[in-house]
Amino acid sequence: ICGTQRGKRRERINNCLDQLKKTVVGAFRLDQSKLEKADILEMTVQHLQNIQKSSPSAQQSYSTGYIQCMHEVHNLLLTCDWMDRNLGSRLLNHLLKSLPRSEDEPSPRTPPAPTACYAIQSSPAPTHTGGVLEMWRPW
């Protein structure tokens, strides 16, 4: 029974290596007759590492989208005359506290002290006007 299991496992490994070989040959445009199993595995690892380096992580993409949504909510609140400013401020503060953080970024120990209103501003020195919500920005 052990020999049969080893044979099936070896067959699965060889089938997977053949599939990897076809993929690697296509990606690297190589002569497939000269590739050994170790070469196939090394090139596969190298290719996967290159993919990881070149594409943003899922967490980065999520955080970017989250921040864009916060900006959209802020812009919507600015156009809603019927929205209570205190409620809008609380909503933006909640979204800010829920902002996803990267794993290497330490989480703040204490949340920022609440102020009357917060606004996402693109100008460096925000000025407080009567109808504008102001929000603290971590960046």
ROSE-4610 file (N, C-alpha, C; in Angstrom, 1 decimal, always signed):
// ROSE-4610
residu = [I/I/I/C/C/C/G/G/G/T/T/T/Q/Q/Q/R/R/R/G/G/G/K/K/K/R/R/R/R/R/R/E/E/E/R/R/R/I/I/I/N/N/N/N/N/N/C/C/C/L/L/L/D/D/D/Q/Q/Q/L/L/L/K/K/K/K/K/K/T/T/T/V/V/V/V/V/V/G/G/G/A/A/A/F/F/F/R/R/R/L/L/L/D/D/D/Q/Q/Q/S/S/S/K/K/K/L/L/L/E/E/E/K/K/K/A/A/A/D/D/D/I/I/I/L/L/L/E/E/E/M/M/M/T/T/T/V/V/V/Q/Q/Q/H/H/H/L/L/L/Q/Q/Q/N/N/N/I/I/I/Q/Q/Q/K/K/K/S/S/S/S/S/S/P/P/P/S/S/S/A/A/A/Q/Q/Q/Q/Q/Q/S/S/S/Y/Y/Y/S/S/S/T/T/T/G/G/G/Y/Y/Y/I/I/I/Q/Q/Q/C/C/C/M/M/M/H/H/H/E/E/E/V/V/V/H/H/H/N/N/N/L/L/L/L/L/L/L/L/L/T/T/T/C/C/C/D/D/D/W/W/W/M/M/M/D/D/D/R/R/R/N/N/N/L/L/L/G/G/G/S/S/S/R/R/R/L/L/L/L/L/L/N/N/N/H/H/H/L/L/L/L/L/L/K/K/K/S/S/S/L/L/L/P/P/P/R/R/R/S/S/S/E/E/E/D/D/D/E/E/E/P/P/P/S/S/S/P/P/P/R/R/R/T/T/T/P/P/P/P/P/P/A/A/A/P/P/P/T/T/T/A/A/A/C/C/C/Y/Y/Y/A/A/A/I/I/I/Q/Q/Q/S/S/S/S/S/S/P/P/P/A/A/A/P/P/P/T/T/T/H/H/H/T/T/T/G/G/G/G/G/G/V/V/V/L/L/L/E/E/E/M/M/M/W/W/W/R/R/R/P/P/P/W/W/W]
num = [1/1/1/2/2/2/3/3/3/4/4/4/5/5/5/6/6/6/7/7/7/8/8/8/9/9/9/10/10/10/11/11/11/12/12/12/13/13/13/14/14/14/15/15/15/16/16/16/17/17/17/18/18/18/19/19/19/20/20/20/21/21/21/22/22/22/23/23/23/24/24/24/25/25/25/26/26/26/27/27/27/28/28/28/29/29/29/30/30/30/31/31/31/32/32/32/33/33/33/34/34/34/35/35/35/36/36/36/37/37/37/38/38/38/39/39/39/40/40/40/41/41/41/42/42/42/43/43/43/44/44/44/45/45/45/46/46/46/47/47/47/48/48/48/49/49/49/50/50/50/51/51/51/52/52/52/53/53/53/54/54/54/55/55/55/56/56/56/57/57/57/58/58/58/59/59/59/60/60/60/61/61/61/62/62/62/63/63/63/64/64/64/65/65/65/66/66/66/67/67/67/68/68/68/69/69/69/70/70/70/71/71/71/72/72/72/73/73/73/74/74/74/75/75/75/76/76/76/77/77/77/78/78/78/79/79/79/80/80/80/81/81/81/82/82/82/83/83/83/84/84/84/85/85/85/86/86/86/87/87/87/88/88/88/89/89/89/90/90/90/91/91/91/92/92/92/93/93/93/94/94/94/95/95/95/96/96/96/97/97/97/98/98/98/99/99/99/100/100/100/101/101/101/102/102/102/103/103/103/104/104/104/105/105/105/106/106/106/107/107/107/108/108/108/109/109/109/110/110/110/111/111/111/112/112/112/113/113/113/114/114/114/115/115/115/116/116/116/117/117/117/118/118/118/119/119/119/120/120/120/121/121/121/122/122/122/123/123/123/124/124/124/125/125/125/126/126/126/127/127/127/128/128/128/129/129/129/130/130/130/131/131/131/132/132/132/133/133/133/134/134/134/135/135/135/136/136/136/137/137/137/138/138/138/139/139/139]
x = [+0.8/+0.0/+0.9/+2.0/+2.9/+3.4/+3.8/+4.4/+3.4/+2.1/+1.1/+0.8/+0.8/+0.6/+1.8/+3.0/+4.2/+4.1/+3.7/+3.6/+2.6/+1.4/+0.4/+0.9/+1.5/+2.1/+3.1/+4.0/+5.0/+4.4/+3.3/+2.6/+2.0/+1.4/+0.8/+1.9/+3.0/+4.1/+4.6/+4.8/+5.3/+4.3/+3.0/+2.0/+2.0/+2.1/+2.2/+3.4/+4.6/+5.8/+5.7/+5.0/+4.8/+4.0/+2.9/+2.1/+2.9/+3.7/+4.5/+5.5/+6.1/+7.1/+6.5/+5.3/+4.6/+4.3/+3.9/+3.7/+5.0/+6.0/+7.3/+7.9/+7.8/+8.4/+7.7/+6.4/+5.6/+5.9/+6.1/+6.3/+7.8/+8.7/+10.1/+10.7/+9.8/+10.2/+11.5/+11.5/+12.7/+12.6/+13.7/+13.7/+13.4/+12.2/+11.8/+12.6/+13.4/+14.1/+15.2/+15.7/+16.9/+16.5/+15.2/+14.8/+14.8/+15.4/+15.3/+14.2/+13.8/+12.7/+13.1/+14.3/+14.8/+14.7/+15.1/+15.0/+13.5/+12.6/+11.2/+10.7/+11.1/+10.7/+11.3/+12.6/+13.2/+12.6/+12.4/+11.8/+10.3/+9.6/+8.3/+8.3/+9.2/+9.3/+9.7/+10.7/+11.1/+9.9/+9.2/+8.0/+7.0/+6.7/+5.7/+6.2/+7.5/+8.0/+8.0/+8.2/+8.1/+6.7/+5.7/+4.3/+4.0/+4.4/+4.1/+4.7/+5.9/+6.6/+5.9/+5.4/+4.9/+3.4/+2.7/+1.3/+1.0/+0.1/-0.2/-0.9/-0.7/-1.4/-2.9/-3.6/-5.1/-5.4/-4.6/-4.9/-4.7/-3.6/-3.4/-4.5/-5.0/-6.1/-7.3/-7.6/-8.8/-8.7/-7.5/-7.3/-7.5/-7.0/-7.1/-8.6/-9.3/-10.8/-11.5/-11.2/-11.8/-11.7/-10.5/-10.2/-11.0/-11.0/-11.8/-13.3/-13.8/-15.2/-15.4/-14.4/-14.5/-14.6/-13.8/-13.9/-15.3/-15.8/-17.1/-18.2/-18.1/-19.1/-18.9/-17.7/-17.4/-18.0/-17.8/-18.3/-19.9/-20.5/-21.9/-22.4/-21.8/-22.2/-22.1/-21.1/-21.0/-22.2/-22.8/-23.9/-25.2/-25.3/-26.6/-26.9/-27.7/-28.0/-28.9/-29.6/-30.5/-29.7/-28.5/-27.7/-27.3/-27.5/-27.1/-25.5/-24.9/-23.4/-22.8/-23.4/-22.9/-23.0/-24.1/-24.2/-23.2/-23.0/-22.0/-20.6/-20.3/-19.0/-18.8/-19.8/-19.7/-19.5/-20.2/-20.1/-18.7/-18.1/-16.8/-15.8/-16.0/-15.1/-15.1/-16.3/-16.5/-15.7/-15.9/-15.2/-13.7/-13.2/-11.8/-11.2/-12.0/-11.5/-11.5/-12.4/-12.5/-11.5/-10.8/-9.8/-8.9/-8.8/-7.9/-6.5/-5.7/-4.3/-3.5/-2.3/-1.4/-0.9/-0.4/+0.0/+1.3/+2.1/+3.3/+3.2/+2.0/+1.7/+1.0/+1.6/+1.0/-0.3/-1.2/-2.5/-2.4/-3.1/-3.1/-3.6/-3.0/-3.4/-4.7/-4.7/-5.9/-6.4/-7.7/-8.3/-8.1/-8.0/-7.9/-9.0/-8.7/-9.8/-10.8/-12.1/-13.1/-13.2/-13.4/-13.6/-15.0/-15.4/-16.7/-17.0/-16.1/-16.3/-15.0/-15.1/-13.9/-14.2/-13.2/-13.4/-12.1/-12.3/-11.2/-10.9/-9.8/-9.4/-8.2/-8.1/-6.9/-5.9/-6.4/-5.5/-4.7/-3.5/-2.7/-3.2/-3.7/-4.2/-5.7/-6.5/-7.9/-8.5/-9.4/-10.1/-11.5/-12.0/-13.3/-14.3/-15.3/-16.4/-17.6/-18.7/-19.9/-20.4/-20.5/-21.2/-20.2/-18.9/-18.0/-17.7/-17.7/-17.3/-15.8/-15.2/-13.7/-13.4/-12.4/-12.1/-10.6/-10.1/-8.7/-8.2/-7.1/-6.5/-5.2/-5.0/-3.8/-2.6/-2.8/-1.7/-1.4]
y = [-1.2/+0.0/+1.3/+1.2/+2.4/+2.7/+1.7/+1.9/+2.5/+2.1/+2.6/+4.1/+4.4/+5.8/+6.7/+6.2/+6.9/+7.1/+6.1/+6.2/+7.3/+7.3/+8.3/+9.7/+9.8/+11.1/+11.6/+10.7/+11.1/+11.5/+10.8/+11.1/+12.5/+12.8/+14.1/+15.2/+15.0/+15.9/+16.1/+15.1/+15.2/+15.9/+15.6/+16.3/+17.8/+18.2/+19.6/+20.2/+19.5/+20.1/+20.3/+19.4/+19.5/+20.8/+21.0/+22.2/+23.4/+23.4/+24.6/+24.8/+23.7/+23.9/+24.6/+24.2/+24.8/+26.3/+26.6/+28.0/+28.8/+28.3/+29.0/+29.2/+28.2/+28.3/+29.5/+29.6/+30.6/+32.0/+32.1/+33.4/+33.8/+32.9/+33.3/+33.1/+32.5/+32.3/+31.5/+30.3/+29.5/+28.2/+27.6/+26.3/+25.2/+24.6/+23.7/+22.4/+22.0/+20.8/+20.8/+22.0/+22.1/+22.3/+22.3/+22.6/+21.4/+21.5/+20.4/+20.8/+19.9/+20.1/+21.3/+21.3/+22.4/+23.7/+23.8/+25.0/+25.5/+24.6/+24.9/+25.5/+24.9/+25.4/+26.7/+26.9/+28.2/+29.3/+29.1/+30.1/+30.4/+29.4/+29.7/+30.5/+30.2/+31.1/+32.5/+32.6/+34.0/+34.7/+34.1/+34.7/+35.2/+34.3/+34.7/+35.8/+35.9/+37.0/+38.3/+38.2/+39.4/+39.9/+39.0/+39.4/+40.1/+39.6/+40.1/+41.5/+41.7/+43.0/+44.1/+43.7/+44.6/+45.0/+44.2/+44.6/+45.0/+46.0/+46.4/+45.2/+45.2/+44.2/+44.5/+43.4/+43.6/+44.6/+44.6/+45.6/+47.0/+47.2/+48.6/+49.0/+48.1/+48.5/+48.8/+48.0/+48.2/+49.5/+49.9/+51.1/+52.3/+52.2/+53.3/+53.5/+52.4/+52.5/+53.1/+52.7/+53.2/+54.7/+55.2/+56.6/+57.4/+56.8/+57.4/+57.5/+56.5/+56.5/+57.5/+57.7/+58.7/+60.1/+60.3/+61.6/+61.8/+60.8/+60.9/+61.2/+60.5/+60.8/+62.3/+62.7/+64.1/+65.1/+64.8/+65.7/+65.7/+64.6/+64.5/+65.3/+65.1/+65.9/+67.4/+67.8/+69.2/+69.8/+68.9/+69.4/+69.2/+68.5/+68.2/+69.3/+70.3/+71.3/+70.8/+69.8/+69.2/+68.4/+68.0/+67.1/+67.9/+67.3/+67.9/+67.9/+69.0/+69.0/+68.1/+68.0/+67.1/+65.7/+65.3/+63.9/+63.6/+64.6/+64.4/+64.3/+65.1/+65.0/+63.7/+63.2/+61.9/+60.8/+60.9/+59.9/+59.9/+61.0/+61.1/+60.6/+60.9/+60.4/+58.9/+58.4/+56.9/+56.3/+56.8/+56.3/+56.4/+57.5/+57.7/+56.7/+56.4/+55.5/+54.0/+53.8/+52.5/+52.3/+53.3/+53.3/+52.1/+51.2/+50.1/+50.5/+49.9/+50.3/+49.1/+49.4/+48.4/+47.6/+46.4/+45.6/+46.1/+46.8/+47.4/+48.7/+49.3/+50.6/+50.4/+51.0/+50.8/+51.5/+50.9/+51.4/+52.5/+53.6/+54.6/+54.1/+54.5/+54.1/+54.8/+56.1/+56.9/+57.6/+57.6/+58.3/+59.8/+60.5/+61.9/+62.6/+63.6/+64.3/+64.9/+64.6/+65.1/+66.7/+67.2/+68.7/+68.9/+70.1/+70.4/+69.8/+69.9/+69.4/+69.0/+68.0/+67.6/+67.7/+68.0/+68.0/+67.5/+66.8/+66.4/+67.5/+68.1/+69.3/+69.0/+69.5/+69.3/+70.4/+71.5/+72.7/+72.5/+72.9/+72.7/+73.4/+74.6/+75.3/+75.5/+74.5/+74.7/+75.8/+76.5/+77.5/+77.1/+77.5/+77.1/+78.1/+77.6/+78.4/+77.8/+78.6/+78.2/+76.8/+76.5/+75.3/+74.2/+74.3/+73.3/+72.3/+71.0/+70.1/+69.9/+69.9/+69.7/+68.3/+67.6/+66.3/+66.2/+65.6/+65.4/+64.4/+64.7/+63.7/+63.1/+61.8/+61.2/+61.4/+61.9/+62.0/+63.4]
z = [+0.0/+0.0/+0.0/+0.7/+0.8/-0.6/-1.3/-2.7/-3.6/-3.5/-4.3/-4.0/-2.7/-2.4/-2.8/-2.7/-3.2/-4.7/-5.4/-6.8/-7.2/-6.6/-6.9/-6.5/-5.4/-5.0/-6.0/-6.4/-7.4/-8.7/-9.1/-10.3/-10.3/-9.1/-8.9/-9.0/-8.3/-8.3/-9.7/-10.5/-11.8/-12.8/-12.6/-13.4/-13.1/-11.8/-11.4/-12.0/-11.9/-12.5/-14.0/-14.7/-16.1/-16.4/-15.6/-15.8/-15.5/-14.4/-14.1/-15.2/-15.8/-16.8/-18.0/-18.4/-19.6/-19.3/-18.0/-17.6/-17.6/-17.0/-16.9/-18.3/-19.1/-20.5/-21.2/-21.0/-21.7/-21.1/-19.8/-19.1/-19.3/-19.3/-19.5/-20.9/-21.8/-23.2/-23.3/-22.7/-22.6/-23.4/-23.7/-24.3/-23.3/-23.5/-22.4/-22.3/-23.3/-23.3/-22.3/-21.9/-21.0/-19.5/-19.2/-17.8/-16.9/-15.8/-14.8/-13.8/-13.0/-12.0/-11.0/-10.6/-9.7/-10.4/-11.7/-12.4/-12.5/-12.8/-12.9/-11.5/-10.4/-9.1/-8.8/-9.1/-8.8/-9.6/-10.9/-11.7/-11.3/-10.8/-10.3/-9.1/-8.2/-7.0/-7.4/-8.3/-8.7/-9.3/-10.2/-10.8/-9.8/-8.8/-7.8/-7.0/-6.6/-5.9/-6.7/-8.0/-8.8/-8.8/-8.9/-8.9/-7.6/-6.5/-5.2/-5.0/-5.6/-5.5/-6.3/-7.5/-8.5/-8.2/-7.5/-7.3/-5.9/-5.7/-4.3/-3.6/-2.3/-1.5/-1.5/-1.1/-1.0/+0.1/+1.1/+2.2/+1.7/+1.0/+0.4/-0.5/-1.3/-2.2/-1.4/-0.4/+0.4/+1.1/+1.7/+2.4/+1.5/+0.3/-0.7/-1.1/-1.3/-1.6/-0.4/+0.8/+2.0/+2.1/+1.9/+2.0/+0.9/-0.3/-1.4/-1.0/-0.3/+0.1/+1.2/+2.1/+3.1/+2.5/+1.5/+0.8/+0.1/-0.5/-1.1/+0.0/+1.1/+2.2/+2.7/+2.8/+3.2/+2.2/+0.9/-0.1/-0.1/+0.1/+0.2/+1.4/+2.6/+3.8/+3.5/+2.8/+2.5/+1.7/+0.9/+0.0/+0.7/+1.8/+2.5/+3.5/+3.2/+4.1/+5.3/+5.0/+6.1/+7.1/+6.8/+7.7/+8.9/+10.1/+11.3/+11.4/+11.6/+11.6/+12.6/+13.8/+14.8/+14.4/+13.8/+13.3/+12.2/+11.3/+10.2/+10.7/+11.8/+12.4/+13.1/+13.7/+14.4/+13.4/+12.2/+11.2/+10.6/+10.3/+9.8/+10.8/+12.1/+13.1/+13.2/+13.1/+13.2/+12.0/+10.8/+9.6/+9.8/+10.4/+10.6/+11.6/+12.7/+13.7/+13.1/+12.1/+11.5/+10.3/+10.0/+8.9/+9.1/+8.0/+8.1/+8.2/+9.1/+9.2/+8.7/+8.2/+7.7/+9.0/+8.7/+9.8/+10.5/+9.8/+10.4/+11.0/+10.8/+11.4/+12.7/+13.8/+15.1/+15.2/+15.9/+16.1/+17.2/+17.0/+18.0/+19.4/+20.5/+21.8/+22.2/+21.9/+22.3/+21.1/+20.9/+19.7/+19.9/+18.8/+18.8/+19.6/+20.3/+21.1/+20.2/+20.5/+19.6/+19.6/+18.5/+18.4/+17.8/+17.7/+17.2/+15.9/+14.9/+13.6/+13.0/+12.1/+11.4/+9.9/+9.1/+7.6/+6.9/+5.8/+5.0/+4.1/+4.2/+3.4/+2.6/+1.4/+0.6/+0.8/+1.3/+1.6/+2.9/+3.0/+4.2/+5.4/+5.3/+6.4/+6.3/+6.9/+6.8/+7.7/+7.1/+7.8/+8.2/+9.3/+9.7/+9.3/+8.4/+8.0/+8.6/+8.6/+9.3/+8.9/+7.5/+7.1/+6.7/+7.0/+6.5/+7.7/+7.4/+8.4/+8.4/+9.5/+9.5/+10.1/+9.6/+10.1/+10.2/+11.3/+11.5/+10.5/+9.8/+8.9/+9.4/+9.3/+9.9/+8.9/+7.7/+6.8/+6.5]
